[in-house]
């Protein structure tokens, strides 16, 4: 690194991504604890990933923002194509092993393209990558038209849509629209609103750094309590149609992201440097690994698979991610600026 280049600043979002992946594991496969509370609260992890992406990609400088959006569109499209083919191949193998059949329909294609609903048995987590791609494209052209200066208005509208087509759908009888009782997490109801929340955090970065640790902790606990309260009220009202999102999840996500952004790290390590690649590999590998563990071990070791299968898939994925993160495939997920604070100096590589 040249002498006239300032030291790059890092924060704790790299470590946060790994912690979030553990909660993604709990959300998908369940946490091995009897009460089920941790599993119910783990839904904040995916919104937190969207928030972090919005924070890093939607820069305050329009030219930088456009460059980063275009770069993320290219990388996310490449990632989606790779994961799509990877998951299709896995499903072909599993369908063959189970002697199962698969029937294609136009409705299925509509749900996949517009609603981000994966039609095959394995790989439904691909919706996150697909939703992110759609959202980046929309934000790129919105920025081209200079509409992102109104992002707070769009954010308010998107939050209303997110809530009224999700957990509150039963209260407003949403099932009369296109035959859907609710709208699952997709580009409209998850990616766009939380990316814009990340943009808001970027704008308020100086204020985030000044917030005390205990205030973030209180916000996180309050958000978790609100999730449990929402679940109880919606179950009591007999109107809970979808538990993929709660208002409390958003509060929890903002709290942990704000905390991680506000904690600096002096010297980066492999985890911090390749954090986006490590979390990306874990996310892509965890689902098929769990399904193969289930396929080959459920008969002889049912207790292990149902209790520790998810954690085992996470650990195997983590080890593979550490090995692969610095290789050529890791470039699909990895970008240097993903790990820098908003005012850090751009350089091509680290010492």
Order of alpha helices (4+ residues) and beta strands (2+ residues): beta-alpha-alpha-alpha-alpha-alpha-alpha-alpha-alpha-alpha-alpha-alpha-beta-alpha-alpha-alpha
